[in-house]
Amino acid sequence: MEANEESIKNKEEMKSLLLLLQATYEERDEARDQL
């Protein structure tokens, strides 16, 4: 049971990191377009 919860928590953290990464790339692309 605990291992499963740990796995779920890791997936949530991965999802958050990916969203953050995506947002960073989008902001960078927008900034590049403005140059």
N, C-alpha and C positions, 0 to 999 in steps of 0.2 A: 504494500500500500504506500509506504513512504517513498519508495523508489519511483512509483508512478507519479506522485505529487511533485517530486523533484523534477521529473521529466517534463511535466506540464509547466512548471515554473520556468524551466530552461527554454521551452518553446515560446513562452510569453516574452521572455527577455530577448530572445532572438528576433521575434516579431517587432519588438520596440526598436531594436538596433537597426533592423532593416528599414523601418519607417523613417528613422532618423537619418540614415544614410541617403535614402531616396530624397528626403526634403533638402538635404545638403546639396545633392547633385542638382536638383531643380533650381535652387537659389543660385548656384554657381552658373548654370546655363543662362538664367535670366540676366545675371550680372554681365556675362560675356556678350549677350545680345545687345546690351545697352552701350557697349563700347563703340 
